[in-house]
């Protein structure tokens, strides 16, 4: 168990199970991430859009900078069946004193959706959050319009808590209503057991 002053050091770790490996982002991941990120469908409900090479360089640069600064623990997800980079996921909004953090910034390339990769990657991050980091609350948020992501969060056992209206701007100027979900420490044993049984349905990023 970590103390309340070392989450930035311990949040980023290489984690794996039989299906996926999640590892802290490095410069060496740039081209592997680029190969799956240049798909507009990924960014439909994302707070940033990657449409051009310049967009990608800005996006990947932010991944590296946020990770290095401890603003996020940014993970690259690899699919063990193919050995390829599948997408990314992060710990963020790490409120150590309150034992609270968010799992988000989640996306998968086209070839890796609907195969349970999101499920198994989130299982690893939840295990790390409640285990090594001793979190009391893990939260998630998504666009109220993103029905697939909302279904996916329910399927991993997260509880829908409510909607914060007009939460932030989206590309194009739309104001997003953000739906919040969470898993609490007291709920984790039951959620963990359900996750171990595998995905209920094909899950989105």
Buried (B, 14 or more C-beta within 10 A) or exposed (E): EBEEEEBBEBBBBEBBBEBBBBBBBEEEBBEBBBEBBBBEEBBEBBBEBBEEEEBBEEBBEBBBEBBEEEBBBBBBBBBBEEEBBBBBBBBBBBBBEEBBBBBBBBBBBEBBBBBBBBBBBBBBBBBBBBEBBBBBBBBBBBBBBBEBBBBBBEBBBBBEEEEBEEBEEBEEEEEBBBBBBBBBBEBBEEBBEBBEEEBBEBBBB
